[in-house]
């Protein structure tokens, strides 16, 4: 009995130690060394961070032209975080396919950087389970930016078109998109405008509409 009790105490000590270490790590701040665009930065220790839950327009790189509001998103991100200490908070999945660390980013004053980019209309919500801790917060900020016609949401013009939304992935597709057509009936939701899809927190399919396409 005493042996079991000693084992339990050792295990409890290890658990508490690891929990404290994890908390200390989550409260640690790192200076931002470089800003790549509206949703990607590099910390002083060389770690590349991709903001969770948002997708900013691309800037020109290699042989690809930039997208509308890409430079504005980059400029805002630089203004908020460049050379400033930030705290990194992860979620269920820690890395993306490019080996960048996925994170929510906060300033010392509590400013939620991911949300600020959305709030200014310079990125749209990008739902991707299981990293959805702040999904509702980000969507609310996007809807407020849309109502205020900020950034990419200003002077919005589009022709009515049939789109297929996938309630599971929260992506929407052109009616002719093969991926959209493969969406099961139980997961389908129709949209007549991109605006309506964005309002509900859906993001455009990269295959049929391109990365970050909103026009």
PyMOL commands that set and color helices and strands:
alter all, ss='L'
color gray80, all
select helices_A, chain A and resi 2-26+70-81+113-119+135-147+151-153+178-181+185-187+194-199+206-209
alter helices_A, ss='H'
color red, helices_A
select strands_A, chain A and resi 29-35+40-43+48-51+54-55+85-89+101-107+124-125+163-166+171-174+188-191+203-204
alter strands_A, ss='S'
color yellow, strands_A
deselect
rebuild
show_as cartoon
